[in-house]
Amino acid sequence: MTGKPRISIDEFSNIEVSVGTVQSAERVPETDKLLRLMVDFGEEGGPRQIVSGIAAYVPEPSSLVGRQLCFVTNLEPRMIKGLESNGMLFAVGSNETFAFLTPDRVVPPGTSAH
């Protein structure tokens, strides 16, 4: 137990986690931590822009292109350093234990976690 408050299964079911395919990844200028990702979720409007503070874990942002990663996709949009972020990368750990959550095989972009 982490000491965080418990939430109900109904509250948990409100969180939408989906697999997205990273189409592009680049450092956000004048920042040390931020990457700007364009992520395909198979949506009609095209890819979403997601800004994430993972630059310390990704020395070469281009290494993310083509990877399928998990994202929280039903958050309110948020402005980060003048860029609108439309989701949040879902990862675990920090420092040496940081890891992306990825499917163990290719799935269609937008596939939801259950």
C-alpha positions in Angstrom: 0.0 0.0 0.0 1.4 3.4 -1.0 -0.5 5.5 1.5 -2.6 7.1 -1.2 -6.3 7.2 -0.7 -8.3 4.3 -2.0 -10.7 4.9 -4.9 -13.8 3.0 -5.8 -14.0 0.7 -8.8 -16.4 3.3 -10.3 -13.8 6.0 -9.9 -11.2 3.8 -11.4 -13.4 2.9 -14.4 -13.5 6.6 -15.3 -9.9 6.5 -16.2 -9.4 5.8 -19.9 -6.1 4.1 -20.8 -5.4 3.5 -24.5 -2.6 2.3 -26.6 -1.2 4.9 -29.0 1.5 4.6 -31.7 4.1 7.4 -31.5 4.4 9.1 -34.9 6.9 11.7 -33.9 8.9 12.7 -30.8 11.1 15.8 -30.2 12.5 17.8 -27.4 10.6 20.9 -26.4 13.0 23.9 -26.9 14.2 25.7 -23.8 13.3 22.8 -21.5 15.3 20.0 -20.0 12.5 17.5 -19.2 9.9 17.8 -21.9 9.2 15.9 -25.1 6.5 16.7 -27.6 4.9 13.5 -28.9 2.4 13.1 -31.8 0.5 10.0 -31.0 -1.9 8.0 -33.3 -5.0 6.7 -31.4 -6.9 5.8 -34.6 -9.1 8.9 -34.1 -10.8 10.7 -37.0 -9.2 14.0 -36.0 -5.7 12.6 -36.5 -2.9 12.3 -34.0 -2.9 13.9 -30.6 -0.1 16.1 -29.2 1.0 14.9 -25.8 3.7 16.7 -23.8 5.6 14.5 -21.3 8.4 15.1 -18.9 10.4 12.0 -19.9 13.4 13.5 -21.7 15.8 12.3 -19.0 14.7 8.7 -19.8 14.8 9.1 -23.6 18.3 10.3 -24.8 17.1 9.9 -28.4 13.5 11.0 -28.8 13.4 9.5 -32.3 13.7 6.0 -30.7 10.1 6.4 -29.6 8.8 6.7 -33.2 6.8 3.6 -34.1 6.5 2.4 -30.5 3.2 1.6 -29.0 2.8 3.0 -25.5 -0.1 3.4 -23.0 -1.6 6.8 -22.3 -4.4 8.2 -20.2 -6.6 9.7 -22.9 -9.6 11.3 -21.1 -7.8 14.1 -19.2 -8.8 17.7 -19.7 -6.3 19.3 -22.2 -3.5 21.1 -20.3 -1.1 23.9 -21.5 2.5 23.0 -20.9 5.2 25.6 -22.0 2.7 27.0 -24.5 1.8 23.6 -26.0 -1.6 21.9 -25.5 -1.2 18.4 -24.2 -4.1 16.1 -24.9 -3.3 13.1 -22.7 -0.7 11.7 -20.3 1.9 9.0 -20.8 1.2 6.0 -18.5 4.6 4.7 -17.3 6.0 3.3 -14.1 9.0 3.9 -11.8 11.6 6.6 -11.8 15.4 6.9 -12.2 16.8 3.4 -12.9 13.4 1.7 -12.5 11.6 3.9 -15.1 9.7 1.8 -17.7 7.1 2.3 -20.4 3.9 0.3 -20.3 3.6 -1.4 -23.7 1.5 -4.2 -25.2 3.3 -7.5 -25.7 2.2 -7.5 -29.3 1.1 -4.9 -31.9 -2.5 -3.8 -31.4 -4.7 -1.3 -33.3 -4.0 2.3 -32.2 -6.7 3.3 -29.7 -7.1 -0.1 -28.1 -8.4 0.4 -24.6 -6.9 -1.2 -21.4 -9.5 -3.2 -19.4 
